[in-house]
Amino acid sequence: MLNATTGSTKTNSHVDFTNHSVINEEGWICGSKGELLMWIPQIHRANLHRPGNIWVAGEYETRLDLSTFVHGQSWTTCIDT
């Protein structure tokens, strides 16, 4: 997680995306403490699968696979070089 005021980063080992996670008005999924986890394009927000969903009906049904999700200081490891 980046603190924009200080420029420091903190690595979280747990992604806090649950059935109760809020998507704020700018499209960010927020963690339980209000931290910004990831941004979701507007077209995918209404029909986003939550962890407990079995099925979501919609033209733009979106399911997130967070099994290899990296963030914080480790985000660069997702780039295959």
matplotlib code that plots the C-alpha trace (Angstrom):
import matplotlib.pyplot as plt

x = [0.0, 1.4, 1.1, 0.9, 1.8, 5.0, 5.9, 6.4, 5.1, 3.8, 3.2, 0.0, 0.1, -3.7, -6.2, -9.3, -11.9, -15.0, -18.8, -19.1, -16.3, -17.4, -16.7, -16.4, -17.7, -14.3, -14.4, -11.9, -12.6, -11.9, -10.6, -12.2, -10.1, -10.9, -7.7, -7.8, -7.2, -7.8, -9.6, -12.5, -13.5, -17.1, -18.4, -17.5, -18.7, -22.4, -21.9, -18.7, -18.6, -18.0, -16.1, -19.4, -21.2, -22.0, -23.4, -24.0, -26.3, -25.3, -23.9, -20.5, -20.2, -16.8, -15.0, -11.7, -9.0, -6.8, -4.9, -1.7, -2.6, 0.5, 0.5, 2.5, 6.3, 5.8, 3.6, 6.5, 6.7, 3.5, 5.4, 6.9, 10.3]
y = [0.0, 3.4, 6.4, 9.2, 11.8, 10.2, 8.2, 5.1, 1.7, -1.1, -4.6, -6.4, -10.2, -10.4, -9.1, -8.0, -8.5, -9.9, -10.1, -6.9, -4.9, -1.4, -0.1, 3.7, 6.3, 6.4, 2.6, 1.5, -1.7, -0.7, -2.9, -3.1, -0.2, 2.0, 1.2, 1.2, -2.4, -2.2, -0.2, -1.7, -0.1, 1.2, -1.3, -4.1, -2.7, -3.6, -7.3, -8.0, -11.4, -11.3, -14.2, -15.8, -15.5, -18.6, -16.8, -13.2, -12.3, -9.4, -8.5, -7.7, -10.4, -10.1, -12.6, -11.7, -14.4, -13.2, -16.4, -14.8, -11.2, -9.2, -5.7, -3.3, -3.6, -7.0, -5.7, -5.8, -9.6, -9.9, -8.7, -11.7, -10.5]
z = [0.0, -0.9, 1.4, -1.1, 1.6, 2.7, -0.4, 1.8, 1.0, 3.2, 2.0, 3.1, 2.9, 2.9, 0.3, 2.2, -0.6, 1.0, 0.3, 2.3, 0.6, -0.7, -4.1, -3.7, -6.1, -8.0, -8.5, -5.9, -3.8, -0.3, 2.5, 6.0, 7.2, 4.1, 2.3, -1.5, -2.8, -6.5, -9.1, -11.1, -14.5, -14.4, -16.9, -14.5, -11.1, -11.2, -12.1, -10.1, -8.5, -4.7, -3.0, -1.9, -5.3, -7.3, -10.3, -11.3, -14.2, -16.4, -19.8, -18.3, -15.6, -14.0, -11.8, -10.1, -9.7, -6.8, -6.5, -7.8, -6.9, -5.7, -4.3, -2.2, -2.8, -4.5, -7.3, -9.9, -9.5, -11.6, -14.7, -16.7, -17.8]

ax = plt.figure().add_subplot(projection="3d")
ax.plot(x, y, z, "-o")
ax.set_aspect("equal")
plt.show()
